[in-house]
């Protein structure tokens, strides 16, 4: 049991692993933000193009 607690303590003190987790979380947040921005942009663009086509017709 002592060996397990030593490994857990070592895992939480390992800064390199923490850096990888930070990069993964940062990338996930950036992808989520891009999906939201481009999703809204696509909806707005579709609406404006639809309005333009309706006015031309």
PDB file of N, H, CA, C and O in Angstrom:
ATOM      1  N   UNK A   1       0.829  -1.198   0.000  1.00  0.00           N
ATOM      2  CA  UNK A   1       0.000   0.000   0.000  1.00  0.00           C
ATOM      3  C   UNK A   1       0.871   1.258   0.000  1.00  0.00           C
ATOM      4  O   UNK A   1       0.515   2.279  -0.589  1.00  0.00           O
ATOM      5  N   UNK A   2       1.996   1.161   0.661  1.00  0.00           N
ATOM      6  H   UNK A   2       2.285   0.332   1.139  1.00  0.00           H
ATOM      7  CA  UNK A   2       2.901   2.311   0.737  1.00  0.00           C
ATOM      8  C   UNK A   2       3.463   2.658  -0.639  1.00  0.00           C
ATOM      9  O   UNK A   2       3.641   3.831  -0.967  1.00  0.00           O
ATOM     10  N   UNK A   3       3.740   1.632  -1.439  1.00  0.00           N
ATOM     11  H   UNK A   3       3.595   0.679  -1.173  1.00  0.00           H
ATOM     12  CA  UNK A   3       4.249   1.837  -2.783  1.00  0.00           C
ATOM     13  C   UNK A   3       3.214   2.574  -3.644  1.00  0.00           C
ATOM     14  O   UNK A   3       3.571   3.453  -4.428  1.00  0.00           O
ATOM     15  N   UNK A   4       1.948   2.219  -3.499  1.00  0.00           N
ATOM     16  H   UNK A   4       1.658   1.505  -2.862  1.00  0.00           H
ATOM     17  CA  UNK A   4       0.870   2.871  -4.251  1.00  0.00           C
ATOM     18  C   UNK A   4       0.766   4.349  -3.895  1.00  0.00           C
ATOM     19  O   UNK A   4       0.662   5.194  -4.784  1.00  0.00           O
ATOM     20  N   UNK A   5       0.794   4.667  -2.603  1.00  0.00           N
ATOM     21  H   UNK A   5       0.879   3.981  -1.881  1.00  0.00           H
ATOM     22  CA  UNK A   5       0.687   6.070  -2.187  1.00  0.00           C
ATOM     23  C   UNK A   5       1.896   6.868  -2.653  1.00  0.00           C
ATOM     24  O   UNK A   5       1.774   8.052  -2.966  1.00  0.00           O
ATOM     25  N   UNK A   6       3.061   6.230  -2.701  1.00  0.00           N
ATOM     26  H   UNK A   6       3.160   5.268  -2.447  1.00  0.00           H
ATOM     27  CA  UNK A   6       4.254   6.917  -3.202  1.00  0.00           C
ATOM     28  C   UNK A   6       4.106   7.211  -4.703  1.00  0.00           C
ATOM     29  O   UNK A   6       4.502   8.280  -5.168  1.00  0.00           O
ATOM     30  N   UNK A   7       3.538   6.264  -5.455  1.00  0.00           N
ATOM     31  H   UNK A   7       3.217   5.395  -5.077  1.00  0.00           H
ATOM     32  CA  UNK A   7       3.321   6.481  -6.885  1.00  0.00           C
ATOM     33  C   UNK A   7       2.297   7.581  -7.133  1.00  0.00           C
ATOM     34  O   UNK A   7       2.466   8.396  -8.040  1.00  0.00           O
ATOM     35  N   UNK A   8       1.231   7.606  -6.325  1.00  0.00           N
ATOM     36  H   UNK A   8       1.094   6.944  -5.588  1.00  0.00           H
ATOM     37  CA  UNK A   8       0.213   8.649  -6.471  1.00  0.00           C
ATOM     38  C   UNK A   8       0.818  10.011  -6.167  1.00  0.00           C
ATOM     39  O   UNK A   8       0.581  10.975  -6.895  1.00  0.00           O
ATOM     40  N   UNK A   9       1.592  10.092  -5.103  1.00  0.00           N
ATOM     41  H   UNK A   9       1.784   9.309  -4.512  1.00  0.00           H
ATOM     42  CA  UNK A   9       2.248  11.353  -4.741  1.00  0.00           C
ATOM     43  C   UNK A   9       3.196  11.791  -5.848  1.00  0.00           C
ATOM     44  O   UNK A   9       3.241  12.969  -6.200  1.00  0.00           O
ATOM     45  N   UNK A  10       3.945  10.859  -6.391  1.00  0.00           N
ATOM     46  H   UNK A  10       3.909   9.901  -6.105  1.00  0.00           H
ATOM     47  CA  UNK A  10       4.872  11.164  -7.485  1.00  0.00           C
ATOM     48  C   UNK A  10       4.124  11.647  -8.717  1.00  0.00           C
ATOM     49  O   UNK A  10       4.574  12.569  -9.398  1.00  0.00           O
ATOM     50  N   UNK A  11       2.978  11.026  -9.007  1.00  0.00           N
ATOM     51  H   UNK A  11       2.612  10.278  -8.453  1.00  0.00           H
ATOM     52  CA  UNK A  11       2.173  11.428 -10.165  1.00  0.00           C
ATOM     53  C   UNK A  11       1.696  12.876 -10.031  1.00  0.00           C
ATOM     54  O   UNK A  11       1.757  13.638 -10.996  1.00  0.00           O
ATOM     55  N   UNK A  12       1.227  13.257  -8.854  1.00  0.00           N
ATOM     56  H   UNK A  12       1.177  12.638  -8.070  1.00  0.00           H
ATOM     57  CA  UNK A  12       0.718  14.612  -8.664  1.00  0.00           C
ATOM     58  C   UNK A  12       1.822  15.650  -8.609  1.00  0.00           C
ATOM     59  O   UNK A  12       1.566  16.832  -8.842  1.00  0.00           O
ATOM     60  N   UNK A  13       3.038  15.237  -8.306  1.00  0.00           N
ATOM     61  H   UNK A  13       3.245  14.278  -8.117  1.00  0.00           H
ATOM     62  CA  UNK A  13       4.155  16.182  -8.265  1.00  0.00           C
ATOM     63  C   UNK A  13       4.852  16.295  -9.611  1.00  0.00           C
ATOM     64  O   UNK A  13       5.688  17.180  -9.792  1.00  0.00           O
ATOM     65  N   UNK A  14       4.532  15.424 -10.556  1.00  0.00           N
ATOM     66  H   UNK A  14       3.853  14.704 -10.408  1.00  0.00           H
ATOM     67  CA  UNK A  14       5.157  15.437 -11.875  1.00  0.00           C
ATOM     68  C   UNK A  14       4.617  16.618 -12.672  1.00  0.00           C
ATOM     69  O   UNK A  14       3.446  16.632 -13.052  1.00  0.00           O
ATOM     70  N   UNK A  15       5.463  17.602 -12.925  1.00  0.00           N
ATOM     71  H   UNK A  15       6.414  17.591 -12.617  1.00  0.00           H
ATOM     72  CA  UNK A  15       5.024  18.815 -13.618  1.00  0.00           C
ATOM     73  C   UNK A  15       4.907  18.608 -15.127  1.00  0.00           C
ATOM     74  O   UNK A  15       4.140  19.315 -15.780  1.00  0.00           O
ATOM     75  N   UNK A  16       5.638  17.670 -15.686  1.00  0.00           N
ATOM     76  H   UNK A  16       6.262  17.096 -15.156  1.00  0.00           H
ATOM     77  CA  UNK A  16       5.570  17.430 -17.119  1.00  0.00           C
ATOM     78  C   UNK A  16       4.190  16.907 -17.513  1.00  0.00           C
ATOM     79  O   UNK A  16       3.648  17.315 -18.541  1.00  0.00           O
ATOM     80  N   UNK A  17       3.624  16.024 -16.723  1.00  0.00           N
ATOM     81  H   UNK A  17       4.064  15.692 -15.888  1.00  0.00           H
ATOM     82  CA  UNK A  17       2.285  15.517 -16.987  1.00  0.00           C
ATOM     83  C   UNK A  17       1.249  16.618 -16.901  1.00  0.00           C
ATOM     84  O   UNK A  17       0.293  16.647 -17.676  1.00  0.00           O
ATOM     85  N   UNK A  18       1.441  17.525 -15.954  1.00  0.00           N
ATOM     86  H   UNK A  18       2.218  17.501 -15.324  1.00  0.00           H
ATOM     87  CA  UNK A  18       0.520  18.650 -15.795  1.00  0.00           C
ATOM     88  C   UNK A  18       0.560  19.546 -17.024  1.00  0.00           C
ATOM     89  O   UNK A  18      -0.478  20.048 -17.455  1.00  0.00           O
ATOM     90  N   UNK A  19       1.735  19.752 -17.592  1.00  0.00           N
ATOM     91  H   UNK A  19       2.579  19.344 -17.243  1.00  0.00           H
ATOM     92  CA  UNK A  19       1.873  20.585 -18.784  1.00  0.00           C
ATOM     93  C   UNK A  19       1.090  19.981 -19.946  1.00  0.00           C
ATOM     94  O   UNK A  19       0.431  20.706 -20.691  1.00  0.00           O
ATOM     95  N   UNK A  20       1.156  18.677 -20.104  1.00  0.00           N
ATOM     96  H   UNK A  20       1.691  18.088 -19.498  1.00  0.00           H
ATOM     97  CA  UNK A  20       0.420  18.006 -21.184  1.00  0.00           C
ATOM     98  C   UNK A  20      -1.078  18.198 -20.984  1.00  0.00           C
ATOM     99  O   UNK A  20      -1.799  18.471 -21.944  1.00  0.00           O
ATOM    100  N   UNK A  21      -1.550  18.059 -19.760  1.00  0.00           N
ATOM    101  H   UNK A  21      -0.964  17.837 -18.980  1.00  0.00           H
ATOM    102  CA  UNK A  21      -2.972  18.249 -19.463  1.00  0.00           C
ATOM    103  C   UNK A  21      -3.387  19.686 -19.765  1.00  0.00           C
ATOM    104  O   UNK A  21      -4.466  19.921 -20.309  1.00  0.00           O
ATOM    105  N   UNK A  22      -2.537  20.643 -19.417  1.00  0.00           N
ATOM    106  H   UNK A  22      -1.660  20.453 -18.975  1.00  0.00           H
ATOM    107  CA  UNK A  22      -2.856  22.051 -19.691  1.00  0.00           C
ATOM    108  C   UNK A  22      -2.967  22.307 -21.187  1.00  0.00           C
ATOM    109  O   UNK A  22      -3.872  23.015 -21.629  1.00  0.00           O
ATOM    110  N   UNK A  23      -2.051  21.736 -21.974  1.00  0.00           N
ATOM    111  H   UNK A  23      -1.316  21.161 -21.615  1.00  0.00           H
ATOM    112  CA  UNK A  23      -2.119  21.920 -23.425  1.00  0.00           C
ATOM    113  C   UNK A  23      -3.378  21.283 -24.009  1.00  0.00           C
ATOM    114  O   UNK A  23      -4.004  21.853 -24.902  1.00  0.00           O
ATOM    115  N   UNK A  24      -3.746  20.123 -23.518  1.00  0.00           N
ATOM    116  H   UNK A  24      -3.237  19.660 -22.792  1.00  0.00           H
ATOM    117  CA  UNK A  24      -4.950  19.451 -24.014  1.00  0.00           C
ATOM    118  C   UNK A  24      -6.192  20.269 -23.684  1.00  0.00           C
ATOM    119  O   UNK A  24      -7.064  20.444 -24.535  1.00  0.00           O
ATOM    120  N   UNK A  25      -6.276  20.769 -22.460  1.00  0.00           N
ATOM    121  H   UNK A  25      -5.567  20.627 -21.769  1.00  0.00           H
ATOM    122  CA  UNK A  25      -7.429  21.595 -22.080  1.00  0.00           C
ATOM    123  C   UNK A  25      -7.468  22.889 -22.886  1.00  0.00           C
ATOM    124  O   UNK A  25      -8.538  23.323 -23.311  1.00  0.00           O
ATOM    125  N   UNK A  26      -6.315  23.503 -23.096  1.00  0.00           N
ATOM    126  H   UNK A  26      -5.445  23.150 -22.750  1.00  0.00           H
ATOM    127  CA  UNK A  26      -6.257  24.723 -23.902  1.00  0.00           C
ATOM    128  C   UNK A  26      -6.709  24.479 -25.328  1.00  0.00           C
ATOM    129  O   UNK A  26      -7.458  25.276 -25.894  1.00  0.00           O
ATOM    130  N   UNK A  27      -6.253  23.370 -25.913  1.00  0.00           N
ATOM    131  H   UNK A  27      -5.646  22.722 -25.453  1.00  0.00           H
ATOM    132  CA  UNK A  27      -6.650  23.037 -27.281  1.00  0.00           C
ATOM    133  C   UNK A  27      -8.146  22.759 -27.355  1.00  0.00           C
ATOM    134  O   UNK A  27      -8.805  23.170 -28.311  1.00  0.00           O
ATOM    135  N   UNK A  28      -8.686  22.068 -26.358  1.00  0.00           N
ATOM    136  H   UNK A  28      -8.151  21.735 -25.582  1.00  0.00           H
ATOM    137  CA  UNK A  28     -10.122  21.780 -26.348  1.00  0.00           C
ATOM    138  C   UNK A  28     -10.945  23.061 -26.250  1.00  0.00           C
ATOM    139  O   UNK A  28     -11.965  23.200 -26.926  1.00  0.00           O
ATOM    140  N   UNK A  29     -10.507  23.993 -25.413  1.00  0.00           N
ATOM    141  H   UNK A  29      -9.679  23.881 -24.864  1.00  0.00           H
ATOM    142  CA  UNK A  29     -11.218  25.272 -25.298  1.00  0.00           C
ATOM    143  C   UNK A  29     -11.137  26.065 -26.597  1.00  0.00           C
ATOM    144  O   UNK A  29     -12.113  26.697 -27.004  1.00  0.00           O
ATOM    145  N   UNK A  30      -9.976  26.033 -27.247  1.00  0.00           N
ATOM    146  H   UNK A  30      -9.184  25.521 -26.917  1.00  0.00           H
ATOM    147  CA  UNK A  30      -9.829  26.765 -28.505  1.00  0.00           C
ATOM    148  C   UNK A  30     -10.716  26.164 -29.582  1.00  0.00           C
ATOM    149  O   UNK A  30     -11.331  26.901 -30.352  1.00  0.00           O
ATOM    150  N   UNK A  31     -10.795  24.847 -29.652  1.00  0.00           N
ATOM    151  H   UNK A  31     -10.296  24.248 -29.027  1.00  0.00           H
ATOM    152  CA  UNK A  31     -11.655  24.187 -30.643  1.00  0.00           C
ATOM    153  C   UNK A  31     -13.121  24.502 -30.373  1.00  0.00           C
ATOM    154  O   UNK A  31     -13.885  24.749 -31.306  1.00  0.00           O
ATOM    155  N   UNK A  32     -13.519  24.495 -29.104  1.00  0.00           N
ATOM    156  H   UNK A  32     -12.899  24.294 -28.346  1.00  0.00           H
ATOM    157  CA  UNK A  32     -14.906  24.820 -28.758  1.00  0.00           C
ATOM    158  C   UNK A  32     -15.238  26.258 -29.167  1.00  0.00           C
ATOM    159  O   UNK A  32     -16.314  26.524 -29.702  1.00  0.00           O
ATOM    160  N   UNK A  33     -14.312  27.174 -28.913  1.00  0.00           N
ATOM    161  H   UNK A  33     -13.438  26.958 -28.479  1.00  0.00           H
ATOM    162  CA  UNK A  33     -14.538  28.579 -29.288  1.00  0.00           C
ATOM    163  C   UNK A  33     -14.644  28.719 -30.806  1.00  0.00           C
ATOM    164  O   UNK A  33     -15.489  29.464 -31.302  1.00  0.00           O
ATOM    165  N   UNK A  34     -13.797  28.012 -31.540  1.00  0.00           N
ATOM    166  H   UNK A  34     -13.111  27.407 -31.137  1.00  0.00           H
ATOM    167  CA  UNK A  34     -13.840  28.088 -33.006  1.00  0.00           C
ATOM    168  C   UNK A  34     -15.148  27.523 -33.546  1.00  0.00           C
ATOM    169  O   UNK A  34     -15.707  28.061 -34.501  1.00  0.00           O
ATOM    170  N   UNK A  35     -15.638  26.447 -32.944  1.00  0.00           N
ATOM    171  H   UNK A  35     -15.184  26.010 -32.167  1.00  0.00           H
ATOM    172  CA  UNK A  35     -16.913  25.866 -33.379  1.00  0.00           C
ATOM    173  C   UNK A  35     -18.044  26.863 -33.165  1.00  0.00           C
ATOM    174  O   UNK A  35     -18.908  27.023 -34.027  1.00  0.00           O
ATOM    175  N   UNK A  36     -18.038  27.528 -32.023  1.00  0.00           N
ATOM    176  H   UNK A  36     -17.336  27.398 -31.323  1.00  0.00           H
ATOM    177  CA  UNK A  36     -19.086  28.515 -31.729  1.00  0.00           C
ATOM    178  C   UNK A  36     -19.008  29.688 -32.697  1.00  0.00           C
ATOM    179  O   UNK A  36     -20.020  30.102 -33.262  1.00  0.00           O
ATOM    180  N   UNK A  37     -17.793  30.226 -32.889  1.00  0.00           N
ATOM    181  H   UNK A  37     -16.970  29.890 -32.430  1.00  0.00           H
ATOM    182  CA  UNK A  37     -17.632  31.399 -33.766  1.00  0.00           C
ATOM    183  C   UNK A  37     -18.003  31.059 -35.202  1.00  0.00           C
ATOM    184  O   UNK A  37     -18.782  31.778 -35.827  1.00  0.00           O
ATOM    185  N   UNK A  38     -17.450  29.968 -35.730  1.00  0.00           N
ATOM    186  H   UNK A  38     -16.817  29.385 -35.222  1.00  0.00           H
ATOM    187  CA  UNK A  38     -17.732  29.628 -37.122  1.00  0.00           C
ATOM    188  C   UNK A  38     -19.160  29.137 -37.312  1.00  0.00           C
ATOM    189  O   UNK A  38     -19.728  29.295 -38.392  1.00  0.00           O
ATOM    190  N   UNK A  39     -19.741  28.547 -36.285  1.00  0.00           N
ATOM    191  H   UNK A  39     -19.279  28.419 -35.408  1.00  0.00           H
ATOM    192  CA  UNK A  39     -21.145  28.142 -36.365  1.00  0.00           C
ATOM    193  C   UNK A  39     -22.047  29.351 -36.480  1.00  0.00           C
ATOM    194  O   UNK A  39     -22.957  29.379 -37.308  1.00  0.00           O
ATOM    195  N   UNK A  40     -21.798  30.346 -35.652  1.00  0.00           N
ATOM    196  H   UNK A  40     -21.059  30.324 -34.979  1.00  0.00           H
ATOM    197  CA  UNK A  40     -22.597  31.581 -35.712  1.00  0.00           C
ATOM    198  C   UNK A  40     -22.333  32.335 -37.002  1.00  0.00           C
ATOM    199  O   UNK A  40     -23.257  32.895 -37.592  1.00  0.00           O
ATOM    200  N   UNK A  41     -21.094  32.358 -37.443  1.00  0.00           N
ATOM    201  H   UNK A  41     -20.343  31.903 -36.963  1.00  0.00           H
ATOM    202  CA  UNK A  41     -20.742  33.041 -38.684  1.00  0.00           C
ATOM    203  C   UNK A  41     -21.434  32.379 -39.872  1.00  0.00           C
ATOM    204  O   UNK A  41     -21.932  33.061 -40.767  1.00  0.00           O
ATOM    205  N   UNK A  42     -21.462  31.051 -39.874  1.00  0.00           N
ATOM    206  H   UNK A  42     -21.057  30.497 -39.146  1.00  0.00           H
ATOM    207  CA  UNK A  42     -22.125  30.321 -40.958  1.00  0.00           C
ATOM    208  C   UNK A  42     -23.611  30.608 -41.000  1.00  0.00           C
ATOM    209  O   UNK A  42     -24.182  30.776 -42.078  1.00  0.00           O
ATOM    210  N   UNK A  43     -24.249  30.668 -39.829  1.00  0.00           N
ATOM    211  H   UNK A  43     -23.785  30.533 -38.953  1.00  0.00           H
ATOM    212  CA  UNK A  43     -25.680  30.965 -39.765  1.00  0.00           C
ATOM    213  C   UNK A  43     -25.955  32.378 -40.267  1.00  0.00           C
ATOM    214  O   UNK A  43     -26.900  32.597 -41.025  1.00  0.00           O
ATOM    215  N   UNK A  44     -25.141  33.325 -39.850  1.00  0.00           N
ATOM    216  H   UNK A  44     -24.373  33.147 -39.234  1.00  0.00           H
ATOM    217  CA  UNK A  44     -25.307  34.717 -40.284  1.00  0.00           C
ATOM    218  C   UNK A  44     -25.094  34.835 -41.786  1.00  0.00           C
ATOM    219  O   UNK A  44     -25.863  35.507 -42.474  1.00  0.00           O
ATOM    220  N   UNK A  45     -24.061  34.192 -42.293  1.00  0.00           N
ATOM    221  H   UNK A  45     -23.437  33.646 -41.734  1.00  0.00           H
ATOM    222  CA  UNK A  45     -23.770  34.249 -43.723  1.00  0.00           C
ATOM    223  C   UNK A  45     -24.896  33.620 -44.533  1.00  0.00           C
ATOM    224  O   UNK A  45     -25.281  34.152 -45.574  1.00  0.00           O
ATOM    225  N   UNK A  46     -25.425  32.499 -44.071  1.00  0.00           N
ATOM    226  H   UNK A  46     -25.113  32.066 -43.225  1.00  0.00           H
ATOM    227  CA  UNK A  46     -26.525  31.836 -44.769  1.00  0.00           C
ATOM    228  C   UNK A  46     -27.754  32.737 -44.801  1.00  0.00           C
ATOM    229  O   UNK A  46     -28.443  32.818 -45.818  1.00  0.00           O
ATOM    230  N   UNK A  47     -28.027  33.412 -43.691  1.00  0.00           N
ATOM    231  H   UNK A  47     -27.468  33.346 -42.865  1.00  0.00           H
ATOM    232  CA  UNK A  47     -29.178  34.310 -43.622  1.00  0.00           C
ATOM    233  C   UNK A  47     -29.021  35.483 -44.586  1.00  0.00           C
ATOM    234  O   UNK A  47     -29.972  35.853 -45.275  1.00  0.00           O
ATOM    235  N   UNK A  48     -27.827  36.066 -44.635  1.00  0.00           N
ATOM    236  H   UNK A  48     -27.055  35.765 -44.075  1.00  0.00           H
ATOM    237  CA  UNK A  48     -27.602  37.216 -45.526  1.00  0.00           C
ATOM    238  C   UNK A  48     -27.662  36.803 -46.991  1.00  0.00           C
ATOM    239  O   UNK A  48     -28.198  37.534 -47.825  1.00  0.00           O
ATOM    240  N   UNK A  49     -27.110  35.628 -47.307  1.00  0.00           N
ATOM    241  H   UNK A  49     -26.675  35.034 -46.630  1.00  0.00           H
ATOM    242  CA  UNK A  49     -27.175  35.155 -48.688  1.00  0.00           C
ATOM    243  C   UNK A  49     -28.613  34.854 -49.086  1.00  0.00           C
ATOM    244  O   UNK A  49     -29.016  35.126 -50.217  1.00  0.00           O
ATOM    245  N   UNK A  50     -29.376  34.303 -48.176  1.00  0.00           N
ATOM    246  H   UNK A  50     -29.049  34.082 -47.257  1.00  0.00           H
ATOM    247  CA  UNK A  50     -30.780  34.009 -48.446  1.00  0.00           C
ATOM    248  C   UNK A  50     -31.553  35.295 -48.716  1.00  0.00           C
ATOM    249  O   UNK A  50     -32.367  35.352 -49.637  1.00  0.00           O
ATOM    250  N   UNK A  51     -31.302  36.312 -47.924  1.00  0.00           N
ATOM    251  H   UNK A  51     -30.641  36.266 -47.175  1.00  0.00           H
ATOM    252  CA  UNK A  51     -31.959  37.605 -48.116  1.00  0.00           C
ATOM    253  C   UNK A  51     -31.587  38.205 -49.465  1.00  0.00           C
ATOM    254  O   UNK A  51     -32.445  38.739 -50.168  1.00  0.00           O
ATOM    255  N   UNK A  52     -30.309  38.118 -49.827  1.00  0.00           N
ATOM    256  H   UNK A  52     -29.613  37.685 -49.255  1.00  0.00           H
ATOM    257  CA  UNK A  52     -29.854  38.661 -51.113  1.00  0.00           C
ATOM    258  C   UNK A  52     -30.500  37.928 -52.284  1.00  0.00           C
ATOM    259  O   UNK A  52     -30.908  38.558 -53.260  1.00  0.00           O
ATOM    260  N   UNK A  53     -30.593  36.616 -52.197  1.00  0.00           N
ATOM    261  H   UNK A  53     -30.262  36.105 -51.404  1.00  0.00           H
ATOM    262  CA  UNK A  53     -31.204  35.827 -53.271  1.00  0.00           C
ATOM    263  C   UNK A  53     -32.681  36.132 -53.377  1.00  0.00           C
ATOM    264  O   UNK A  53     -33.216  36.198 -54.483  1.00  0.00           O
ATOM    265  N   UNK A  54     -33.357  36.320 -52.246  1.00  0.00           N
ATOM    266  H   UNK A  54     -32.922  36.265 -51.347  1.00  0.00           H
ATOM    267  CA  UNK A  54     -34.776  36.673 -52.257  1.00  0.00           C
ATOM    268  C   UNK A  54     -35.006  38.023 -52.905  1.00  0.00           C
ATOM    269  O   UNK A  54     -35.973  38.192 -53.648  1.00  0.00           O
ATOM    270  N   UNK A  55     -34.140  38.987 -52.642  1.00  0.00           N
ATOM    271  H   UNK A  55     -33.354  38.850 -52.039  1.00  0.00           H
ATOM    272  CA  UNK A  55     -34.282  40.323 -53.239  1.00  0.00           C
ATOM    273  C   UNK A  55     -34.018  40.274 -54.739  1.00  0.00           C
ATOM    274  O   UNK A  55     -34.658  40.995 -55.505  1.00  0.00           O
ATOM    275  N   UNK A  56     -33.086  39.432 -55.161  1.00  0.00           N
ATOM    276  H   UNK A  56     -32.567  38.846 -54.539  1.00  0.00           H
ATOM    277  CA  UNK A  56     -32.793  39.306 -56.595  1.00  0.00           C
ATOM    278  C   UNK A  56     -33.966  38.642 -57.319  1.00  0.00           C
ATOM    279  O   UNK A  56     -34.307  39.021 -58.439  1.00  0.00           O
ATOM    280  N   UNK A  57     -34.572  37.663 -56.677  1.00  0.00           N
ATOM    281  H   UNK A  57     -34.295  37.356 -55.767  1.00  0.00           H
ATOM    282  CA  UNK A  57     -35.686  36.924 -57.291  1.00  0.00           C
ATOM    283  C   UNK A  57     -36.848  37.792 -57.306  1.00  0.00           C
ATOM    284  O   UNK A  57     -37.912  37.391 -57.777  1.00  0.00           O
TER     285      UNK A  57
END
